Amino acid sequence: MAESRKESRQRRHKRIRKKVLGTPDRLRLAVYRSLNHIYAQIIDDFKGYTVVTASSLGKEFKGDKSHKGNAKTAKLVGELIARRALEKGIKKLVFDRSGYLYHGSIKALAEAAREAGLEF
């Protein structure tokens, strides 16, 4: 029987998380995408806490009435997470796309973060 899109993504996510682990030298940049918003967080896997976070629900996006789950907003979230990470002295990361295909809003977020100065 055919799997749903959600089940397929969760299966890919489990497979990716076996290989992608943030170290103290390279923290993990995890991305979550819903239908209406996009979220990014930098996680220290060894200590088990989130160091930096940014999303399209933040105060920076309050005045924007347009749809916030698109590539344009993802690019702004990528720049925001990069700026916050660089303020904390974080430059090198491991990118965890959480089972999503590297396309569209996920790609826009990753490329914007790279252009803003993060390395992964």
GROMACS elastic network, one bead per residue, 0.5 to 0.9 nm:
[ bonds ]
;  ai    aj funct       b0    kb
    3     6     6  0.80498   500
    3     7     6  0.60294   500
    3     8     6  0.63250   500
    4     7     6  0.52450   500
    4     8     6  0.62758   500
    4     9     6  0.86889   500
    5     8     6  0.51200   500
    5     9     6  0.61719   500
    5    10     6  0.86325   500
    6     9     6  0.51552   500
    6    10     6  0.61871   500
    6    11     6  0.86333   500
    7    10     6  0.51015   500
    7    11     6  0.61674   500
    7    12     6  0.86560   500
    8    11     6  0.51224   500
    8    12     6  0.62556   500
    8    13     6  0.85489   500
    8    99     6  0.82965   500
    9    12     6  0.50691   500
    9    13     6  0.59858   500
    9    14     6  0.86781   500
    9    98     6  0.78147   500
    9   100     6  0.63298   500
    9   101     6  0.87302   500
   10    14     6  0.62538   500
   10    15     6  0.86662   500
   10    98     6  0.80355   500
   10    99     6  0.64614   500
   11    14     6  0.52951   500
   11    15     6  0.64034   500
   11    16     6  0.87548   500
   11    99     6  0.75401   500
   12    15     6  0.50982   500
   12    16     6  0.61300   500
   12    17     6  0.85924   500
   12    98     6  0.76953   500
   12   100     6  0.79199   500
   13    16     6  0.51319   500
   13    17     6  0.60572   500
   13    18     6  0.87332   500
   13    96     6  0.88385   500
   13    97     6  0.80108   500
   13   100     6  0.77590   500
   14    17     6  0.52055   500
   14    18     6  0.64871   500
   14    98     6  0.83134   500
   14    99     6  0.77797   500
   15    18     6  0.55056   500
   15    19     6  0.72814   500
   15    99     6  0.82618   500
   16    19     6  0.54971   500
   16    20     6  0.60513   500
   16    96     6  0.77455   500
   16    97     6  0.84126   500
   16    98     6  0.73113   500
   16    99     6  0.68977   500
   17    21     6  0.68653   500
   17    96     6  0.77447   500
   17    98     6  0.77753   500
   17    99     6  0.88612   500
   18    21     6  0.75600   500
   20    28     6  0.79906   500
   20    94     6  0.72193   500
   20    95     6  0.79424   500
   20    96     6  0.67445   500
   21    26     6  0.87934   500
   21    27     6  0.80425   500
   21    28     6  0.68087   500
   21    45     6  0.69699   500
   21    94     6  0.75554   500
   21    96     6  0.86499   500
   22    25     6  0.78913   500
   22    26     6  0.55843   500
   22    29     6  0.83869   500
   22    43     6  0.74400   500
   22    44     6  0.63893   500
   22    45     6  0.56047   500
   22    46     6  0.76481   500
   22    93     6  0.75645   500
   22    94     6  0.62619   500
   22    95     6  0.89764   500
   23    27     6  0.55893   500
   23    28     6  0.77571   500
   23    44     6  0.72076   500
   23    45     6  0.68685   500
   23    46     6  0.68999   500
   23    93     6  0.89128   500
   23    94     6  0.86970   500
   24    27     6  0.61219   500
   24    44     6  0.68928   500
   24    45     6  0.80670   500
   24    46     6  0.71160   500
   24    47     6  0.88350   500
   25    92     6  0.73493   500
   25    93     6  0.81114   500
   26    44     6  0.86056   500
   26    90     6  0.83943   500
   26    91     6  0.82609   500
   26    92     6  0.53088   500
   26    94     6  0.60803   500
   26   120     6  0.86510   500
   27    42     6  0.64926   500
   27    43     6  0.59584   500
   27    44     6  0.54494   500
   27    45     6  0.73528   500
   27    51     6  0.89999   500
   27    90     6  0.81116   500
   27    92     6  0.71502   500
   27    94     6  0.60859   500
   27    95     6  0.87765   500
   28    41     6  0.80681   500
   28    42     6  0.54587   500
   28    43     6  0.51984   500
   28    44     6  0.66359   500
   28    45     6  0.74356   500
   28    93     6  0.55798   500
   28    95     6  0.59876   500
   28    96     6  0.65360   500
   29    40     6  0.68212   500
   29    41     6  0.56778   500
   29    43     6  0.64314   500
   29    93     6  0.63481   500
   29    94     6  0.59678   500
   29    96     6  0.57150   500
   29    97     6  0.81748   500
   30    39     6  0.83119   500
   30    40     6  0.57082   500
   30    41     6  0.54037   500
   30    42     6  0.62724   500
   30    43     6  0.72690   500
   30    94     6  0.85683   500
   30    95     6  0.64823   500
   30    97     6  0.62205   500
   30    98     6  0.67074   500
   31    38     6  0.74371   500
   31    39     6  0.57513   500
   31    41     6  0.66428   500
   31    42     6  0.89470   500
   31    95     6  0.82929   500
   31    96     6  0.65290   500
   31    97     6  0.55614   500
   31    98     6  0.62581   500
   31   100     6  0.87898   500
   31   106     6  0.75628   500
   31   109     6  0.87826   500
   32    37     6  0.86048   500
   32    38     6  0.59384   500
   32    39     6  0.51213   500
   32    40     6  0.64131   500
   32    41     6  0.87303   500
   32    97     6  0.76725   500
   32    98     6  0.67578   500
   32   100     6  0.84813   500
   32   106     6  0.87617   500
   33    36     6  0.79509   500
   33    37     6  0.61662   500
   33    39     6  0.62637   500
   33    40     6  0.87354   500
   33    69     6  0.74506   500
   33   100     6  0.83142   500
   33   105     6  0.83226   500
   33   106     6  0.79987   500
   34    37     6  0.53093   500
   34    38     6  0.61546   500
   34    39     6  0.83573   500
   34    69     6  0.70883   500
   35    38     6  0.82551   500
   35    68     6  0.87621   500
   35    69     6  0.60270   500
   35    70     6  0.89512   500
   36    56     6  0.88271   500
   36    67     6  0.66642   500
   36    68     6  0.56526   500
   36    70     6  0.80633   500
   37    55     6  0.73531   500
   37    56     6  0.56221   500
   37    57     6  0.70743   500
   37    67     6  0.81297   500
   37    68     6  0.52095   500
   37    70     6  0.79189   500
   37    73     6  0.85349   500
   37    74     6  0.85507   500
   38    54     6  0.87427   500
   38    55     6  0.57281   500
   38    56     6  0.57149   500
   38    57     6  0.81967   500
   38    68     6  0.74099   500
   38    69     6  0.58778   500
   38    70     6  0.83102   500
   38    73     6  0.80311   500
   38    74     6  0.64648   500
   38    77     6  0.77638   500
   38   105     6  0.82070   500
   38   106     6  0.87240   500
   39    53     6  0.77287   500
   39    54     6  0.60924   500
   39    56     6  0.66066   500
   39    57     6  0.82600   500
   39    74     6  0.85135   500
   39    77     6  0.77066   500
   40    52     6  0.84672   500
   40    53     6  0.58373   500
   40    54     6  0.53880   500
   40    55     6  0.60159   500
   40    77     6  0.75042   500
   40    78     6  0.77548   500
   40    81     6  0.71057   500
   40   109     6  0.87171   500
   41    50     6  0.66895   500
   41    51     6  0.74754   500
   41    52     6  0.56334   500
   41    54     6  0.63093   500
   41    55     6  0.83628   500
   41    81     6  0.75771   500
   42    49     6  0.88435   500
   42    50     6  0.58886   500
   42    51     6  0.55920   500
   42    52     6  0.51187   500
   42    53     6  0.63052   500
   42    81     6  0.83107   500
   42    85     6  0.79863   500
   42    93     6  0.82692   500
   43    46     6  0.89549   500
   43    47     6  0.87892   500
   43    48     6  0.72518   500
   43    49     6  0.59036   500
   43    51     6  0.56936   500
   43    52     6  0.73505   500
   43    53     6  0.87968   500
   44    47     6  0.56664   500
   44    48     6  0.56527   500
   44    49     6  0.56205   500
   44    50     6  0.62298   500
   44    51     6  0.67496   500
   45    49     6  0.69380   500
   45    50     6  0.85667   500
   46    49     6  0.82986   500
   47    50     6  0.89967   500
   50    53     6  0.72541   500
   51    85     6  0.83994   500
   51    88     6  0.86781   500
   52    81     6  0.71878   500
   52    84     6  0.67784   500
   52    85     6  0.64180   500
   52    88     6  0.83706   500
   53    81     6  0.65068   500
   53    84     6  0.80694   500
   53    85     6  0.87682   500
   54    57     6  0.82369   500
   54    58     6  0.69411   500
   54    77     6  0.62744   500
   54    78     6  0.81665   500
   54    80     6  0.66281   500
   54    81     6  0.55124   500
   54    84     6  0.84149   500
   55    58     6  0.56815   500
   55    61     6  0.88191   500
   55    74     6  0.85421   500
   55    77     6  0.59885   500
   55    78     6  0.89469   500
   55    80     6  0.86026   500
   55    81     6  0.84179   500
   56    59     6  0.84560   500
   56    60     6  0.79818   500
   56    61     6  0.61346   500
   56    62     6  0.86518   500
   56    68     6  0.61834   500
   56    69     6  0.78319   500
   56    73     6  0.69046   500
   56    74     6  0.76679   500
   56    76     6  0.84303   500
   56    77     6  0.64863   500
   57    60     6  0.80891   500
   57    61     6  0.64806   500
   57    62     6  0.72811   500
   57    68     6  0.83149   500
   58    61     6  0.57422   500
   58    62     6  0.68479   500
   59    62     6  0.51590   500
   59    63     6  0.83071   500
   60    63     6  0.77365   500
   60    64     6  0.86699   500
   61    64     6  0.54452   500
   61    65     6  0.85085   500
   61    68     6  0.84652   500
   61    73     6  0.87346   500
   62    65     6  0.77186   500
   64    67     6  0.83261   500
   64    68     6  0.82907   500
   65    68     6  0.82892   500
   67    70     6  0.67361   500
   67    73     6  0.83381   500
   68    71     6  0.85493   500
   68    72     6  0.82004   500
   68    73     6  0.56851   500
   68    74     6  0.79223   500
   69    72     6  0.84137   500
   69    73     6  0.66600   500
   69    74     6  0.71595   500
   69   105     6  0.76201   500
   70    73     6  0.56283   500
   70    74     6  0.62862   500
   70    75     6  0.88428   500
   70   104     6  0.79078   500
   70   105     6  0.59210   500
   71    75     6  0.61024   500
   71    76     6  0.87302   500
   71   104     6  0.59168   500
   71   106     6  0.76514   500
   71   107     6  0.81542   500
   71   108     6  0.57220   500
   71   109     6  0.75188   500
   72    75     6  0.52852   500
   72    76     6  0.66798   500
   72    77     6  0.89388   500
   72   105     6  0.76323   500
   72   108     6  0.75559   500
   72   109     6  0.88523   500
   73    76     6  0.50772   500
   73    77     6  0.62574   500
   73    78     6  0.86215   500
   73   105     6  0.80558   500
   73   108     6  0.87965   500
   73   109     6  0.84535   500
   74    78     6  0.61153   500
   74    79     6  0.86711   500
   74   104     6  0.89454   500
   74   105     6  0.54445   500
   74   106     6  0.71728   500
   74   107     6  0.86022   500
   74   108     6  0.59835   500
   74   110     6  0.87087   500
   74   112     6  0.83871   500
   75    78     6  0.50349   500
   75    79     6  0.63486   500
   75    80     6  0.86514   500
   75   105     6  0.74764   500
   75   106     6  0.88104   500
   75   107     6  0.86484   500
   75   108     6  0.50947   500
   75   110     6  0.78840   500
   75   111     6  0.76778   500
   75   112     6  0.53631   500
   75   113     6  0.78974   500
   76    79     6  0.51501   500
   76    80     6  0.61631   500
   76    81     6  0.87181   500
   76   108     6  0.88727   500
   76   109     6  0.74715   500
   76   112     6  0.74716   500
   77    81     6  0.61204   500
   77    82     6  0.84999   500
   77   109     6  0.65478   500
   77   112     6  0.82805   500
   77   113     6  0.84347   500
   78    81     6  0.53043   500
   78    82     6  0.61703   500
   78    83     6  0.86251   500
   78   108     6  0.76032   500
   78   110     6  0.63666   500
   78   111     6  0.76459   500
   78   112     6  0.51252   500
   78   114     6  0.83767   500
   78   116     6  0.82209   500
   79    82     6  0.51547   500
   79    83     6  0.61636   500
   79    84     6  0.86958   500
   79   109     6  0.76389   500
   79   112     6  0.54826   500
   79   113     6  0.52671   500
   79   114     6  0.85423   500
   79   115     6  0.80338   500
   79   116     6  0.59604   500
   80    83     6  0.51600   500
   80    84     6  0.62455   500
   80    85     6  0.85647   500
   80   113     6  0.80362   500
   80   116     6  0.88330   500
   81    84     6  0.51422   500
   81    85     6  0.59969   500
   81    86     6  0.85506   500
   81   113     6  0.70916   500
   82    85     6  0.50454   500
   82    86     6  0.60800   500
   82    87     6  0.85596   500
   82    90     6  0.87033   500
   82    91     6  0.84014   500
   82   112     6  0.82131   500
   82   113     6  0.52153   500
   82   114     6  0.78940   500
   82   115     6  0.88968   500
   82   116     6  0.59864   500
   82   117     6  0.68322   500
   82   118     6  0.62123   500
   83    86     6  0.52730   500
   83    87     6  0.63018   500
   83    88     6  0.89016   500
   83   113     6  0.84295   500
   83   116     6  0.70957   500
   83   117     6  0.82767   500
   83   118     6  0.89623   500
   84    87     6  0.51394   500
   84    88     6  0.65809   500
   84    89     6  0.88864   500
   84    90     6  0.87506   500
   85    88     6  0.51728   500
   85    89     6  0.63213   500
   85    90     6  0.50997   500
   85    91     6  0.70160   500
   85   118     6  0.81716   500
   86    90     6  0.52469   500
   86    91     6  0.61433   500
   86   117     6  0.77804   500
   86   118     6  0.77393   500
   87    90     6  0.75124   500
   88    91     6  0.89415   500
   90    93     6  0.77773   500
   90   118     6  0.79113   500
   91   117     6  0.71227   500
   91   118     6  0.50233   500
   91   119     6  0.60666   500
   91   120     6  0.87138   500
   92   118     6  0.60821   500
   92   120     6  0.60416   500
   93   118     6  0.71790   500
   93   119     6  0.60337   500
   93   120     6  0.50430   500
   94   119     6  0.82679   500
   94   120     6  0.54026   500
   95   110     6  0.79721   500
   95   120     6  0.62566   500
   96    99     6  0.81028   500
   97   100     6  0.56577   500
   97   101     6  0.74840   500
   97   102     6  0.72528   500
   97   106     6  0.71546   500
   98   101     6  0.87481   500
   99   102     6  0.88951   500
  100   103     6  0.80981   500
  100   106     6  0.74422   500
  101   104     6  0.83819   500
  101   106     6  0.75011   500
  101   107     6  0.85224   500
  102   105     6  0.83514   500
  102   106     6  0.57956   500
  102   107     6  0.53371   500
  102   110     6  0.89192   500
  103   106     6  0.57740   500
  103   108     6  0.77460   500
  104   107     6  0.54061   500
  104   108     6  0.61899   500
  104   109     6  0.87662   500
  105   109     6  0.61165   500
  105   110     6  0.86011   500
  106   109     6  0.52704   500
  106   110     6  0.62875   500
  106   111     6  0.86888   500
  107   110     6  0.51586   500
  107   111     6  0.60695   500
  107   112     6  0.84727   500
  108   111     6  0.53077   500
  108   112     6  0.60615   500
  108   113     6  0.85699   500
  109   112     6  0.52605   500
  109   113     6  0.62101   500
  109   114     6  0.87096   500
  110   113     6  0.51955   500
  110   114     6  0.62632   500
  110   115     6  0.87156   500
  110   120     6  0.89261   500
  111   114     6  0.50207   500
  111   115     6  0.61348   500
  111   116     6  0.85775   500
  112   115     6  0.50884   500
  112   116     6  0.61643   500
  112   117     6  0.88512   500
  113   116     6  0.51136   500
  113   117     6  0.66014   500
  113   118     6  0.57798   500
  113   119     6  0.82954   500
  114   117     6  0.53465   500
  114   119     6  0.60354   500
  114   120     6  0.74904   500
  115   118     6  0.72487   500
